[in-house]
Amino acid sequence: MKTIGTAEVIRGEKTKGYLQVGTDTDGSPFQVPVLIAAGENDGPTVWVQGGIHGDEYGGTASIIRFFQELDTSQLRGNFVALPVVNLPSFKARYRTSPVDGANLNRIFPGDPKGTYSQRLAHALLESVKENADYVLDLHSGGIGLHVDYFMICRYAETEASKKSMWLAERMGAEVIWRVEGESATSGVGTDHITKSGIPAVTIEVGGGNVSENHERLYKESIENAFKALDMLPGEAPVQKEYAVYKEGDFIFAGQGGLFVPACKVGSILNKGDLIGSIINLYGEVTEELRCSSDNAYLAATGHRYWPLHPGQLVAETYTA
């Protein structure tokens, strides 16, 4: 019988287990939870993961709820889900790991002899390559940022990249960041997954508190992907047109203080438009953050009165 970690794949049933990846400082094992729902009929295996960053809870909750609500009698193929990949980061409620300070989604393909996060990246990628036909990676803005609803996929002249884009167009969002160039995705997990020949799509939505709307969008995105792959009955949505962006601009705070946004995510900005200001504890504006391009899509921004360190990411814009 096939297993993924300790979880068995049993037709028509839901099973639970874990992947053991390394140990904590007291020697206790890090056991990454694995949920499997196996359909009664053959079909693809879709690997869905959340919690690559420990402060992004919407994906985690939505994976758990989707698993609970999924009817295996309607399912073709297998749903393999890891609600939280990065357990130390999740426990610390922080984006990076308290074990080694690493941002897990910037160090793939990892290293089996490296620090804990490097070993985790390596083990995760190897397990994906061994088991998955498609990968969905769920992200948000975390505690500090809020992001709009959009998909991300890697662009290259490969079948896996083309299939990623095809799938992204059928998951419900009208906005797609089609990442081009090496520097923009250096060390990102889905980039290496796609390079391994497995189509992969990142779902981005929300940040801060997990709203009912965030959960709905995550779950609908997964369901739409399953419909597109003929794993669940029904038609996947295809939009009349998509806003496809190729370049990303990441905006960092030069000063510490409180962030005051001037516009909402999803806005289209032009060069010089005010994204937000930073004020000190006297209420004085110490910095204004402005858009650097015309026709730029504001994909992410800091929360209102979010405390910032100098050099901290505060906004993202994408352009065609």
BELRA-V923459 format. One record per residue. RES is the residue in one letter. SS is DSSP state (H for helix, E for strand, C for the rest). PHI is phi in degrees with one decimal (none if undefined). PSI is psi in whole degrees, 0 to 359 (NA if undefined). Layout:
# BELRA-V923459
res/ss/phi/psi
RES/SS/PHI/PSI
RES/SS/PHI/PSI
This chain:
# BELRA-V923459
res/ss/phi/psi
M/C/none/136
K/C/-71.9/139
T/E/-130.9/151
I/E/-121.7/108
G/C/63.8/232
T/C/-97.7/359
A/E/-86.9/130
E/E/-89.3/147
V/C/-97.8/107
I/C/-123.2/121
R/C/-53.8/131
G/C/78.1/7
E/C/-128.9/161
K/E/-107.3/134
T/E/-132.6/163
K/E/-135.1/150
G/E/-170.2/209
Y/E/-158.0/158
L/E/-101.5/125
Q/E/-90.8/121
V/E/-130.3/98
G/E/74.2/185
T/E/-137.5/158
D/C/-79.9/178
T/C/-65.3/338
D/C/-92.0/5
G/C/89.3/351
S/C/-70.7/144
P/E/-75.4/145
F/E/-85.6/112
Q/E/-110.8/104
V/E/-78.4/119
P/E/-62.4/139
V/E/-126.1/128
L/E/-115.3/133
I/E/-128.7/128
A/E/-117.0/116
A/E/-105.4/128
G/C/-72.4/165
E/C/-78.2/343
N/E/-121.6/158
D/E/-66.2/153
G/E/177.6/187
P/E/-69.0/163
T/E/-106.6/117
V/E/-105.8/122
W/E/-96.2/120
V/E/-119.9/126
Q/E/-131.0/150
G/C/-135.6/174
G/C/68.2/26
I/C/-60.7/319
H/C/-103.3/130
G/C/-70.7/347
D/C/-102.2/17
E/C/-112.3/97
Y/H/-95.2/341
G/H/-62.2/318
G/H/-64.2/318
T/H/-58.5/307
A/H/-62.4/320
S/H/-69.7/324
I/H/-62.4/314
I/H/-60.5/313
R/H/-66.0/319
F/H/-62.0/318
F/H/-60.8/316
Q/H/-64.9/324
E/H/-88.1/346
L/C/-70.5/132
D/C/-96.0/109
T/H/-66.7/339
S/H/-69.4/341
Q/H/-96.1/353
L/C/-96.1/135
R/E/-106.6/131
G/E/86.6/202
N/E/-130.4/139
F/E/-105.4/111
V/E/-109.3/122
A/E/-128.9/135
L/E/-118.8/98
P/C/-61.7/322
V/C/-134.9/114
V/C/-83.2/315
N/C/-99.4/82
L/H/-61.9/314
P/H/-59.8/319
S/H/-66.5/320
F/H/-63.1/315
K/H/-64.2/327
A/H/-83.0/353
R/C/56.1/45
Y/C/-139.6/153
R/C/-65.9/319
T/C/-103.4/172
S/C/-85.0/132
P/C/-73.9/347
V/C/-74.2/313
D/C/-135.9/6
G/C/74.7/8
A/C/-84.4/147
N/C/-89.9/108
L/H/-55.9/325
N/H/-86.0/21
R/H/-130.3/10
I/C/-126.9/11
F/C/-69.3/147
P/C/-83.8/7
G/C/80.5/190
D/C/-154.5/119
P/C/-65.7/348
K/C/-115.8/13
G/C/-91.2/202
T/C/-69.3/175
Y/H/-56.1/312
S/H/-63.6/322
Q/H/-64.8/321
R/H/-67.7/321
L/H/-63.3/315
A/H/-58.7/315
H/H/-63.3/312
A/H/-64.2/320
L/H/-64.1/313
L/H/-62.9/319
E/H/-65.0/320
S/H/-67.4/320
V/H/-60.8/312
K/H/-63.0/329
E/H/-78.2/332
N/H/-120.9/335
A/C/-99.3/144
D/C/-98.8/332
Y/E/-145.2/155
V/E/-132.2/134
L/E/-118.0/126
D/E/-116.5/118
L/E/-98.2/126
H/E/-135.6/167
S/C/-148.6/191
G/C/-82.1/358
G/C/72.1/201
I/C/-68.3/321
G/C/-93.2/333
L/E/-112.4/157
H/E/-120.6/131
V/E/-116.6/155
D/E/-74.5/179
Y/E/-93.8/115
F/E/-158.6/169
M/E/-110.5/154
I/E/-127.8/133
C/E/-145.2/156
R/E/-82.4/133
Y/C/-104.4/128
A/C/-162.5/165
E/C/-84.5/61
T/C/-130.1/158
E/H/-64.1/323
A/H/-65.2/320
S/H/-68.7/318
K/H/-63.6/320
K/H/-68.9/326
S/H/-61.0/313
M/H/-64.7/318
W/H/-57.9/315
L/H/-69.4/318
A/H/-58.0/326
E/C/-72.1/352
R/C/-118.5/15
M/C/-104.6/357
G/C/117.8/340
A/C/-89.8/150
E/C/-93.5/348
V/E/-112.3/132
I/E/-133.1/127
W/E/-93.5/108
R/E/-93.6/97
V/E/-73.3/127
E/C/-123.3/150
G/C/88.1/154
E/C/-77.9/322
S/H/-65.1/328
A/H/-68.7/336
T/H/-125.2/26
S/C/-60.1/119
G/C/80.6/3
V/C/-79.2/137
G/H/-60.3/312
T/H/-65.1/332
D/H/-62.5/313
H/H/-70.9/327
I/H/-63.6/314
T/H/-63.8/320
K/H/-63.8/337
S/C/-82.5/0
G/C/95.9/10
I/C/-110.7/121
P/E/-60.5/140
A/E/-144.8/139
V/E/-131.7/135
T/E/-98.4/133
I/E/-103.2/125
E/E/-116.9/129
V/E/-165.1/135
G/E/80.3/203
G/C/145.9/160
G/C/71.5/223
N/C/-65.9/148
V/C/-89.4/110
S/C/-86.1/165
E/H/-61.7/327
N/H/-68.2/320
H/H/-59.5/311
E/H/-59.3/316
R/H/-60.0/315
L/H/-66.1/318
Y/H/-58.3/308
K/H/-66.0/321
E/H/-65.4/323
S/H/-62.4/315
I/H/-63.3/313
E/H/-61.1/318
N/H/-63.7/321
A/H/-61.5/318
F/H/-64.5/321
K/H/-64.8/317
A/H/-60.9/328
L/C/-93.3/11
D/C/58.9/32
M/C/-92.6/336
L/C/-131.2/151
P/C/-67.5/152
G/C/114.3/168
E/C/-101.6/133
A/C/-75.4/143
P/C/-72.5/139
V/C/-123.9/122
Q/C/-75.4/157
K/C/-66.5/324
E/C/-154.0/160
Y/C/-125.4/148
A/E/-93.0/107
V/E/-107.7/122
Y/E/-113.7/147
K/C/-117.3/336
E/E/-117.5/141
G/E/-117.9/139
D/E/-119.5/121
F/E/-103.8/125
I/E/-109.3/125
F/E/-114.8/150
A/C/-73.5/134
G/C/-89.1/336
Q/C/-122.6/150
G/C/-79.1/160
G/E/146.2/200
L/E/-103.4/134
F/E/-88.7/133
V/E/-120.6/102
P/E/-68.3/147
A/C/-106.8/351
C/C/-154.9/168
K/C/-99.0/155
V/C/-61.1/148
G/C/94.3/349
S/C/-71.2/151
I/E/-102.1/122
L/E/-115.7/161
N/C/-117.5/166
K/C/-56.2/128
G/C/95.2/347
D/C/-64.1/142
L/E/-77.6/123
I/E/-87.1/319
G/E/178.0/172
S/E/-124.4/160
I/E/-115.6/129
I/E/-116.2/151
N/C/-88.8/185
L/C/-78.2/1
Y/C/-98.1/0
G/C/84.2/7
E/C/-84.8/137
V/E/-74.9/120
T/E/-103.6/344
E/E/-160.6/142
E/E/-114.4/132
L/E/-106.1/122
R/E/-123.6/155
C/C/-69.5/142
S/C/-100.7/357
S/C/-140.6/159
D/C/-83.7/154
N/C/52.2/46
A/E/-98.4/135
Y/E/-89.7/122
L/E/-81.3/101
A/E/-85.8/330
A/E/-151.4/148
T/E/-153.0/157
G/E/-68.0/157
H/C/-71.8/159
R/C/-61.7/127
Y/C/60.4/31
W/E/-73.3/125
P/E/-68.6/136
L/E/-120.7/147
H/C/-95.1/153
P/C/-58.0/135
G/C/86.6/4
Q/C/-84.8/140
L/E/-63.4/130
V/E/-127.6/344
A/E/-163.5/157
E/E/-134.7/135
T/E/-125.9/149
Y/E/-124.6/145
T/E/-131.5/158
A/C/-77.7/NA
